[in-house]
Amino acid sequence: MDAGVQRRVRELGDELVGALSALPADTDPGVREALTDGIGSLRRLADVLEQASAAAAAGRPAPVDVVAPVLGVDGCKAGWVGALLEPGAPRPRVVVAPTVAELVAMVRESTGIRVVGIDIPIGLPDSTIRRADQLARKALPGKASSIFSTLTRSAYAAATRLEADTVNRGLVGQGVGAQAFALRDKIVEVDAWLRTRPTVTVLEIHPEVSFAAMAGAPIAASKKTDEGRDRRLEALAAAGISRPSVLQGSGYAVDDVLDACAVAWSAARHAAGLARSLPDPPEVFSDGLPAAIWA
């Protein structure tokens, strides 16, 4: 944003302050109120413009403007933890439920969420490697290992890792690691939930891709360390997401909440028309679900 525009906005605010102080004592209260509101709006605009300029100079996006309620979701020991962002709310609200369907239903009882972002693969390939996973790895130099290859739908239908390994190798030539297969139950759960056609936009969002987008580069420190947690909290704050009032609880840890907040940030960007997808446009396999990672 041009510095002259920022300066002029502040000058207009100062001029209104002068106009307000020069009003006669018998001026209509409505005029005073309108001027006061205008001063406040111009000062807020000036602050937003300065933040946007600072972010652009640092290679980061401007702080997100939460224009509609959105929910960021991450898996945890208790099931699923969500970070709810609402317009005007001072910080994310943390919610927990054993299933993703229960979590979303619980939030929708009191809030008309527009977008649900979730850290889980959506859109399972039939006999190929997903471009979303390949592109996300390229977006995370030095952190590519945090992106697991999504297995084929047939592999997720297998009852054991050994069976899944055989199926996946036969279809795409890749085996199945223990960590990747450990996500099977949650992937199958989300896939089944999506087939109920929930009346809300649901996006796949990977926290590390979101953190890299908001920070201008991947965050190298592990989210399990104090340094990594501090770096992610700083990135969230700079991106317009205040520290949640709760960072851990029964069945969910600090890194789960931070990931949910990062997912919520990308969901808010999508609601505001600012998010981008990897790939663009998303792939679509036989399940008909758009397969892309959003940030």
N, C-alpha and C positions, 0 to 999 in steps of 0.2 A: 504494500500500500504506500502511495506517495506520501512523503513526510509533510508536504505542504497541505494535503487534505487533512491529516491528523491535526496539524497546527490550526487550520481554519476552524475545525470542529470545536477545539478548545477555546478559540477566540470567540466563537459564537456563544458558547456557554458563558464566558466571562461578560460578554455584552448583555446577555439576558440577566445576569446577576446585577449589573449596573442599572438596567432598566427596572428591575424589581425594587432595588433600594431607592430609586428616584420616584416611585409611584406616590401620588398624594395619599394622605391618610384615609380619605373617604373613598378610595378606589374599591370597586366591586370585588368582594372576596373571590368570586369565580375567576377574575382576571389574575389575581395573585396565585391562585391554585394552579391555573394553566401555565403561568410562567415558571413556577416551581417545578412542575412536572417536566416542562421542556428543558430546564436546566439539568435535572436528573438524567433525562434521556440522552442529552448531548454528552454528559460526562461519562455515562456508561458506554456510549458509542466510541468515545475517544479511547477509553480503556481497552475495548475490544479491538480497535484498530491497532493500538500499540502492541497488544498481545499477538495479533496476527502478523505484524511486521517482524517482531522478535522471533516468532516461530519460523517464518519464511527464511530469515537470515540464518537460522540454525539448521535449515533443511528439514524442519518438522511441519506437520499440518497445524493450522490454527486450532485453539481449544474448541472442542465440540460444543455445539449448541443443541441441547436436548429439546427437540421440537415436539416429541410425542413419547409416551411411556414405552420403554423397551426393557427386555430381560436378557441378561447374559447368563449362560448356564455352563457349568463344568461338573464333571463326575467327581465323586468323593466317596469315602467309606460309607457314609450314611445313605448314599444313593446319588443325589444331585444337589448342588448348591447353586443358588441364583443370586445375581446382583441386579436389583431393579433400579432403573433410572427413570425419574419423572421430571417434567418441566417444573422448574422452581424449587425442587427438592435440594437441600443443601449437600446431600451425600447419598451414595448408593445404599439401598436397603437390602440386607442379606436375608434370604429365605432358603429353607431346606426341606426336602421331601424324599421319600424312598424311590419314587418313580418320576420320570420326566412328565408324564401325563398328569400326575397329582400335583407336581410343582407348578405347572402352567395353569391348571385349573384353579389352584389355590390363589395364585396371583390375580387371575382374571375375575375372581369373585369381587374384588375391590378396585381393580385397575384395568382400564381398557388398553392393554398393551397392544402395540401395533406390530412389533417385530420381536421374535425370539431368536437369539443367536446361541449356538450350542457347539461346544468343542467335541465334535464327534463326526466321523465321515457320513455324509449324506449323498446318496447316489452311488450304488455299488456296481462296479464294472462286471461285465459278463466274461470277457476273455482278454482284457487289455490292462495296462497300467494306467491309472488316472493321470491326466495332465495336471490336475489340481495339485497333486502331491509332488510331481516333478517341478512345477513352477514355484511352489512354496519353498522347496529346497534351494532353488536358485536365489530366492529372495532372502535367504538366511545364510549367507556365507559365514562359516565357522560354527553354525548352529543347525546345519542341515540334518544332523542325526535326530533332532527332535521331531522330525516328520516321519511317521511310519507309513510304509506303503499300504494302501487299502487293499485288502484281499478281494478276490472275486466273490460274487454272491454265492456261488456253489461251495466255495471254501468255508464261508461263514455258516453254511447249512450243515457242515460236518460236525459230528459230536465231539471229536477229539482233535488235539493239535496234530497228531500223526496223520489222521485222515485228511485234515485241512491242508497239510503240507503236500500230500500226494496229489490232491485235487488242484491246488494252486500251481504246483510245478508243471503239471500236465497242461494247464491252460496258458500260463504266462511265463513259465520257466523260473519262477522265484519260489523259494521256500518260505516257511512261516516261522518267525521268531516267537519266543515265549512272550515278550512284551506286546507284540502285535496281536497275538491270539488272546492275551488277557483282556483285551478290549471287546472281545466277541460278544459277550452278553449285553453290554451297553449298546453296541452298534445294532444288534438285532432288536433290542428294545426300542430304540429310536426309530428304526426302520418300520417296525410294526405300528408305532404311534403315528408316524407320518401317513401310513396307509388308512388311518381313520379320518384323514383329511381335516386336521385341525384348522379352524377358520382364523388363522393368523399366519403372517409370513414367517417362515422358519429358514434360517441360514446356517450353513456350516462356517465356523470361524475358528481359526487356530490362534491361541493366545500369543505365541511367540512371533507370528507374522504380524499380529496387531501391535505388540510392543515394539517391534522393529519399525513399523510404520509411524507410530507416535513419537519414537525417540530419534528417528532419522537413521538408525542403524540397529542391527541385532544387539541385544543385551547379552554380553558374553557370560557374565557371572550366573551361576546356577540359581534358580529360584528357591532352592532348598537352603541357600546360605543367607546370612544376614546381609551381606553386600548385595546379593542378587535381589533380595526382597526390598531393600532400601532403594536400589536403582529403579525397580519397577514401580514402587510407590511414587518416586520422583517423576517418572515418565507419565504416570496417570495424572498426577497433579498438574503437570505442565500441559497435559492434553485436556484439562477441564474436568477431570474426575477426582473429586475430593476423597480423602481417606475414609473408608467405611467405618462406622462406629464399632462394628464387630469384625475382627479379623480371623477368629478361629472359635470353634465350639465343638460340641459332641458330634463326632463323625465327620468333621471337615477341618482342614488345616489352613494356615495362612496362604500357602501357595494356591490352594483351591479357590480361595476368595479373590486373590489377585488375578488369577486367570479368568474367573467369572467377570470381574470388573473390566478386563481387557476385551473380553467378548462383548460385553455391554457397550463399550466405547464404539466398536465397529458396528454394532446393531444400531446405535444412535446415529452414526454416520450414514448408514443405509437409509434410515428414516428421513434424514435431511437431504438425501440425494447425493451424498459425497463419497460413498464407499465404492471400491472397485473390486472386481472379481478376478480370480485366477482359476481357470482361463476366462477370457471375455470374448464371446459369450460362453456360458457354462456348457460342459458336455452333458449329453443326456443318453443314458443307457436304456436297456429294456424295461427298467422299473419306472421310467418316465420322470424321475426326479432330477432336477438340475444339480449337476455335480461341479461345485466350485467352492473355493475358499475365499471368503470376503474379508476386507480390511479397510 
